[in-house]
Amino acid sequence: MKAFKEDFIALYRNERGIIILMAFNLLISIGVCIFSIVKLNPSSPVVKIGYGDIGGYRDGSWLDMLAFPLLSFVFGILHNLLATRIFHKRGSGMTKFFLLVTTCLILGTLLVLIRLLKEG
C-alpha cells in the first residue's frame, strides 16, 4: 500500500495529465454505474441482455443487467489502481495509453447499455 501512495504522489507532482485522465475515468464510470442502477427494471419479467449477429437480441432477467454496475466499478476503481502500478513499472506513456483505452471501454459499455435499454 505504501508503494501505491508513493506512486500516486509522484503522479500528482509530475504528471497532472494522468491524474486528470484518472479522475475523468472515475467520473464517467460513476456516471455509468448510476445510470445503469437507475435504469434497472426489476418489475419487468424479461429484459434484453445481449445482442448476437445471428440470433438478434437475447432475453434474460434483470439480474443479468447487474454486470454493468460491476463493469463500471472495475473500470473506475481497479483500472485506476492498475494505472498507478503501470506508471511505476512502465512510465507515463504506457499509463496514458492504458487510461485512454479504459476510457474507450467505459464509453463502449455505456453505448451497449443504451442500445439494450432502447430495445427492452
Order of alpha helices (4+ residues) and beta strands (2+ residues): alpha-alpha-beta-beta-alpha-alpha-alpha
